[in-house]
Amino acid sequence: MKISIDLSPAQVEQLRVEAERLGVTPEDLARAVVVDLLNSSGDRFSAAAERVLKKNEELYRRLV
């Protein structure tokens, strides 16, 4: 499955710099972070998902 996400220019640069430091592509780093989050404890994933949903609640409401 392919997923597309929007990042701010600053976030893109952060991802690029960190990926370069680790010697991987930004795409591979982003994939590894998502996989790590999904494989972590259910409580951590749920807390992260809840933070994202709450932060973007108004945007999601407008899209519906």
N, C-alpha and C positions, 0 to 999 in steps of 0.2 A: 504494500500500500504506500502511496506517496501522499505526503501531507505538506501543505504550504503554510508558512507562518509569516506574519509581518513583523519586522523588527525595525526599531528606529536606527538611523545612521550610526548613532553612538553604540548601540547594541551590536550592530553588524561589525563595527570596528573592534569592539571588545572580543567578540567571538573569533574574528580573524586573528587578532593578536594572540589570544590564548591557544588557538589551534596551531598557529605557527610555532609558539613556544613548545608545544607538545609534539610537534612534528607530524600532525595529521591535517586533513582537510577540515574546513569549517563544517561541512556536511557530516563528516564522520564524527566530529566532536558533538554536534547537536544530536545525532542519532544515539551516541553512547550515553549522553546525559538523559535522554528520554528513556532509554532501556534501563538505565540505572534507577531512575525514579520509579518505573513500573515494577522493577524487581525488588525494590525496597519494601519495607513493611507497609501493610495496608493503611495503617494509621498515618504514616508520613505522606503517602500518596493522597489520601483523602483530605488531609489538612492542606496540602498544596493545591489540590483541585478546588477546595472550598475558598481559599484565598483568591484564586484567579476568578472564580465565578462571582464572588462578592465584589472584587475590584472592578469588574466589567459588567456588573448587573444592569446599569442604566443602558449601556450599549446593546446588550442582549435584548432588553425590553423593547428598545426602539426597532430592532431588527425583526421582531415577531409581528 
